[in-house]
Amino acid sequence: MGKKFVSVVLANFMVMFLFIPHTYASSASGEEVIERAKKHLGTPYQWSGESPDGFDCSGFTHYIMDQFGIDLERGSYDQYKQGTYVTASNLQKGDLVFFSGTHQTGISHVGFYIGNGDMISATKSSGVAIDPVFSGFWGDKYTGAKRFIDNSFFSDVSPDYWAYDEIKYLNDEGIINGLSNGSFGPTANVSRAQVAKMVSEALNLQPSSSGHFEDVSSSHWAYEYINAASGAGVITGYENGTFKPDEDITRAEIAAMVNRAFELSNMNSSYSFEDISSSHWAYEDVYALASNGITSGYHDDTFRPNKEATRAEFSAFLYRALN
């Protein structure tokens, strides 16, 4: 598998990314939207305003959503015609909540739901402020809510987690999946079979029923992915003809796999890992990753080649190789 093949795959990834419907931005989360909105608390109200100098209600929602690539109409009534309707009992952070006018006619106000029954919006009386949705001034004017953000992400990967962007990108592209309980398990070790599947997905390799290893039966969940990755020369087994699919993979083994998959070049790395000598079997693979900005090792100038890799670490390696 040559560089030309990988380049074609990466080009396809870019095409897929660019054609995500613009109304829904997969890179956004409700938490991120609310965090951005709260930075404007206290901004004065301005009729037709849609900048940090001053906002009206729909100008505020339009401005914030635009920061995440979500294309909202300009007026609150037109925004209400977009998105996916959600019930009041199913509100999530980042949903838009809408309110009728004084005489219950039409839509006259919109804000972001921030949780705990509250919203943030640009009001004539207070500028950008936080108010209750279902009580007080707005309580009897509540009309409905619309969702523009897919908040279905892993429960154990928060936006401030060090590998959040990498995990989110790979998940959005369908390369990685979570566990059955809705979590991702970022600190759990990753198996050789899991890595084979993720690399196969990333390189768009066709699943294969042509067996390569005596310890990977056709009933194994990753059988076709392992065969595909092996057939493409991305993974190799052991001298005794086994692959050991369910064993945890080491950082050195991942380095070798990533180097084979992307045929990395440029060995002029400024890194010097104290625990990787030139005689180590994965020496060139590790330094190929370092030279291409895929790994920097640990703070103590070690790479720890025999350490089992976590799911988050592998996600970071794969994301950097793809980008």
C-alpha positions as CSV (number, residue, x, y, z in Angstrom):
1,M,0.0,0.0,0.0
2,G,1.7,3.2,-1.2
3,K,1.5,6.8,-0.4
4,K,-0.7,7.5,-3.3
5,F,-3.4,5.1,-1.9
6,V,-3.2,6.9,1.5
7,S,-3.4,10.3,-0.2
8,V,-6.6,9.2,-2.0
9,V,-8.1,8.0,1.3
10,L,-7.3,11.2,3.1
11,A,-8.8,13.2,0.2
12,N,-12.0,11.1,0.6
13,F,-12.0,11.9,4.3
14,M,-11.9,15.6,3.4
15,V,-14.7,15.3,1.0
16,M,-16.9,13.5,3.6
17,F,-16.1,16.2,6.1
18,L,-16.8,19.1,3.8
19,F,-20.2,17.7,2.9
20,I,-21.6,17.3,6.4
21,P,-24.9,19.2,6.4
22,H,-24.0,22.7,7.5
23,T,-27.0,23.1,9.8
24,Y,-25.6,20.5,12.1
25,A,-21.9,20.8,13.1
26,S,-20.5,17.5,14.3
27,S,-17.6,19.3,16.0
28,A,-19.8,21.1,18.4
29,S,-21.2,20.0,21.7
30,G,-23.8,21.6,23.9
31,E,-21.3,22.2,26.6
32,E,-19.0,24.1,24.2
33,V,-21.8,26.2,22.8
34,I,-23.0,27.2,26.3
35,E,-19.4,28.0,27.4
36,R,-19.0,30.3,24.4
37,A,-22.4,31.9,25.0
38,K,-21.6,32.7,28.6
39,K,-18.5,34.6,27.6
40,H,-20.9,37.3,26.4
41,L,-22.9,37.7,29.7
42,G,-23.6,41.4,30.3
43,T,-23.4,42.4,26.6
44,P,-26.0,45.1,26.0
45,Y,-29.1,44.6,24.0
46,Q,-29.2,46.1,20.6
47,W,-32.0,45.9,18.1
48,S,-30.8,43.9,15.0
49,G,-27.4,43.5,16.8
50,E,-25.4,40.4,16.0
51,S,-21.9,41.2,17.3
52,P,-20.2,41.4,20.7
53,D,-20.9,45.1,20.7
54,G,-24.6,44.3,21.1
55,F,-27.2,41.6,20.4
56,D,-30.8,41.1,20.0
57,C,-32.1,37.6,20.8
58,S,-31.8,35.9,17.4
59,G,-28.7,37.9,16.6
60,F,-27.1,36.3,19.7
61,T,-28.1,32.7,18.8
62,H,-27.1,33.3,15.2
63,Y,-23.7,34.7,16.2
64,I,-22.8,31.9,18.7
65,M,-23.9,29.0,16.3
66,D,-22.0,30.5,13.5
67,Q,-18.8,30.1,15.6
68,F,-19.4,26.3,15.3
69,G,-20.3,26.3,11.6
70,I,-24.1,25.9,12.3
71,D,-26.1,28.0,9.8
72,L,-29.1,29.6,11.5
73,E,-31.6,31.9,9.9
74,R,-31.5,35.4,11.2
75,G,-34.9,35.9,12.9
76,S,-36.3,33.9,15.8
77,Y,-39.4,32.9,13.9
78,D,-37.2,31.5,11.0
79,Q,-34.9,29.8,13.4
80,Y,-37.9,28.1,14.9
81,K,-38.6,26.5,11.5
82,Q,-35.2,24.9,11.5
83,G,-33.7,22.1,13.6
84,T,-35.3,19.1,15.2
85,Y,-38.2,19.5,17.6
86,V,-37.6,18.3,21.2
87,T,-40.0,18.1,24.1
88,A,-39.5,20.1,27.2
89,S,-38.8,16.9,29.2
90,N,-36.0,16.0,26.7
91,L,-34.1,19.3,26.6
92,Q,-30.3,19.2,26.4
93,K,-27.7,21.9,26.8
94,G,-27.3,23.9,23.6
95,D,-30.9,23.4,22.4
96,L,-32.7,26.6,21.3
97,V,-35.8,27.5,23.4
98,F,-38.5,29.7,21.9
99,F,-41.1,32.0,23.3
100,S,-44.2,33.7,22.0
101,G,-45.1,37.4,22.1
102,T,-47.1,39.1,24.8
103,H,-50.4,38.1,23.2
104,Q,-49.2,34.6,22.4
105,T,-48.9,35.3,18.7
106,G,-45.9,34.1,16.8
107,I,-42.3,33.7,18.0
108,S,-40.7,36.7,19.6
109,H,-37.8,35.4,21.6
110,V,-35.1,32.7,21.5
111,G,-32.3,31.6,23.8
112,F,-29.9,28.7,24.6
113,Y,-31.0,26.1,27.1
114,I,-28.2,25.7,29.6
115,G,-29.6,23.1,31.9
116,N,-31.4,23.1,35.3
117,G,-34.4,24.8,33.8
118,D,-32.4,27.9,32.8
119,M,-31.5,29.6,29.5
120,I,-29.1,32.3,28.4
121,S,-30.4,34.9,25.9
122,A,-30.2,38.5,24.9
123,T,-33.1,40.4,26.5
124,K,-34.2,44.0,26.1
125,S,-34.2,44.5,29.9
126,S,-30.8,42.9,30.8
127,G,-28.8,42.3,27.7
128,V,-27.3,38.8,27.6
129,A,-28.4,37.2,30.8
130,I,-29.5,34.0,32.4
131,D,-33.2,33.5,33.2
132,P,-35.5,30.6,34.1
133,V,-37.3,29.0,31.1
134,F,-40.5,27.7,32.8
135,S,-41.1,30.3,35.5
136,G,-40.9,34.0,35.9
137,F,-41.3,36.3,33.0
138,W,-40.9,33.7,30.3
139,G,-42.7,30.8,31.9
140,D,-46.2,31.2,30.3
141,K,-44.6,32.2,27.0
142,Y,-42.6,29.1,26.3
143,T,-43.5,27.7,22.9
144,G,-41.1,24.9,22.1
145,A,-37.5,23.9,21.5
146,K,-35.3,22.9,18.6
147,R,-32.1,20.9,18.5
148,F,-29.2,21.7,16.2
149,I,-26.4,19.8,18.0
150,D,-25.8,16.1,18.3
151,N,-24.9,15.7,21.9
152,S,-24.6,11.9,21.6
153,F,-21.0,11.5,22.7
154,F,-19.2,9.4,25.2
155,S,-20.2,10.0,28.8
156,D,-16.6,9.6,30.0
157,V,-14.9,12.0,27.5
158,S,-15.5,15.6,28.5
159,P,-14.6,18.6,26.3
160,D,-11.6,19.4,28.4
161,Y,-10.2,15.9,28.2
162,W,-6.7,16.0,26.6
163,A,-7.7,13.7,23.7
164,Y,-11.3,15.0,23.3
165,D,-10.8,16.5,19.8
166,E,-9.0,13.4,18.5
167,I,-11.6,11.0,19.9
168,K,-14.5,13.1,18.7
169,Y,-13.1,13.4,15.2
170,L,-12.6,9.6,14.8
171,N,-16.0,8.9,16.3
172,D,-17.6,11.4,13.9
173,E,-15.9,9.7,11.0
174,G,-17.1,6.3,12.1
175,I,-13.6,5.0,12.8
176,I,-14.0,4.4,16.5
177,N,-16.9,3.3,18.6
178,G,-17.7,3.3,22.3
179,L,-18.6,0.5,24.7
180,S,-22.0,-1.0,25.2
181,N,-22.7,1.3,28.2
182,G,-22.3,4.5,26.2
183,S,-18.7,5.2,27.5
184,F,-15.5,5.2,25.5
185,G,-13.1,3.9,28.1
186,P,-10.2,6.3,27.3
187,T,-7.8,4.9,29.9
188,A,-8.5,1.3,29.2
189,N,-6.0,-0.7,27.2
190,V,-6.6,-1.3,23.5
191,S,-6.4,-4.8,22.0
192,R,-4.6,-5.8,18.9
193,A,-8.0,-6.7,17.3
194,Q,-9.4,-3.3,18.1
195,V,-6.5,-1.5,16.6
196,A,-6.7,-3.7,13.4
197,K,-10.4,-2.7,13.1
198,M,-9.8,1.0,13.6
199,V,-6.9,1.1,11.1
200,S,-9.0,-0.8,8.6
201,E,-11.8,1.7,9.0
202,A,-9.4,4.7,8.8
203,L,-7.8,3.4,5.5
204,N,-11.1,2.3,4.1
205,L,-9.9,-1.3,3.6
206,Q,-12.4,-3.8,2.4
207,P,-13.1,-6.5,5.0
208,S,-11.7,-9.8,3.9
209,S,-12.7,-13.4,4.6
210,S,-9.2,-14.7,3.7
211,G,-7.7,-15.9,6.9
212,H,-4.1,-15.1,7.8
213,F,-3.6,-16.3,11.4
214,E,-4.3,-19.7,13.0
215,D,-5.6,-18.1,16.3
216,V,-8.1,-15.8,14.6
217,S,-11.2,-18.0,13.7
218,S,-13.9,-16.9,11.3
219,S,-16.2,-16.4,14.4
220,H,-14.0,-13.7,15.9
221,W,-15.7,-10.3,15.8
222,A,-12.6,-8.7,14.1
223,Y,-11.8,-11.6,11.7
224,E,-12.4,-9.7,8.5
225,Y,-10.8,-6.5,9.7
226,I,-7.6,-8.4,10.8
227,N,-7.5,-10.1,7.5
228,A,-7.9,-6.8,5.6
229,A,-5.1,-5.1,7.6
230,S,-2.8,-8.1,7.3
231,G,-3.5,-8.3,3.5
232,A,-2.6,-4.6,3.2
233,G,0.7,-5.2,5.0
234,V,-0.4,-2.9,7.9
235,I,-0.2,-5.6,10.6
236,T,1.9,-8.7,11.1
237,G,1.7,-11.6,13.4
238,Y,4.2,-13.5,15.4
239,E,6.8,-16.0,14.3
240,N,4.6,-18.9,15.3
241,G,1.8,-17.8,12.9
242,T,-0.5,-16.3,15.6
243,F,-1.8,-12.8,15.9
244,K,-3.0,-12.8,19.5
245,P,-6.0,-10.6,18.7
246,D,-7.3,-10.1,22.3
247,E,-4.0,-9.2,23.8
248,D,-3.3,-5.5,24.7
249,I,-1.1,-3.8,22.1
250,T,2.0,-2.0,23.1
251,R,3.1,1.5,22.2
252,A,6.0,0.0,20.1
253,E,3.6,-2.2,18.2
254,I,1.3,0.7,17.5
255,A,4.3,2.7,16.2
256,A,5.1,-0.1,13.8
257,M,1.5,-0.4,12.6
258,V,1.1,3.3,12.0
259,N,4.4,3.6,10.2
260,R,3.5,0.7,7.9
261,A,0.0,2.2,7.3
262,F,1.1,5.7,6.3
263,E,4.7,5.0,5.1
264,L,6.1,7.8,7.1
265,S,9.3,9.6,6.1
266,N,11.5,12.3,7.5
267,M,13.7,10.7,10.2
268,N,15.3,14.0,11.2
269,S,13.7,14.1,14.6
270,S,14.9,16.3,17.4
271,Y,13.6,13.8,19.9
272,S,15.9,11.5,21.8
273,F,14.1,8.8,23.8
274,E,16.3,7.4,26.5
275,D,14.6,4.0,26.5
276,I,14.8,3.4,22.7
277,S,18.2,2.3,21.5
278,S,19.1,1.9,17.9
279,S,19.0,-1.9,18.4
280,H,15.4,-1.9,19.4
281,W,13.2,-3.7,16.9
282,A,10.8,-0.7,16.6
283,Y,13.5,2.0,16.7
284,E,12.8,3.3,13.2
285,D,9.1,3.2,13.6
286,V,9.1,5.1,16.9
287,Y,11.3,7.8,15.5
288,A,9.3,8.0,12.3
289,L,6.3,8.9,14.4
290,A,8.2,11.5,16.4
291,S,9.7,13.0,13.3
292,N,6.2,13.5,11.9
293,G,4.7,15.0,15.0
294,I,2.6,11.9,15.9
295,T,4.2,11.3,19.2
296,S,6.4,13.3,21.6
297,G,6.8,10.6,24.3
298,Y,6.6,11.4,27.9
299,H,7.9,14.4,29.9
300,D,10.9,12.3,31.2
301,D,12.2,11.9,27.6
302,T,11.0,8.3,27.4
303,F,8.7,6.5,24.9
304,R,7.9,3.4,27.0
305,P,7.7,1.1,24.1
306,N,6.6,-1.9,26.1
307,K,3.8,-0.1,27.9
308,E,0.3,-1.1,26.8
309,A,-1.4,1.7,25.0
310,T,-4.7,3.2,26.1
311,R,-7.6,3.8,23.8
312,A,-7.1,7.5,24.1
313,E,-3.4,7.2,23.2
314,F,-4.1,5.2,20.1
315,S,-6.8,7.6,19.1
316,A,-4.3,10.5,19.3
317,F,-1.7,8.5,17.2
318,L,-4.3,7.7,14.5
319,Y,-5.8,11.2,14.4
320,R,-2.3,12.8,14.0
321,A,-1.4,10.4,11.3
322,L,-4.6,11.2,9.4
323,N,-4.1,14.9,9.7
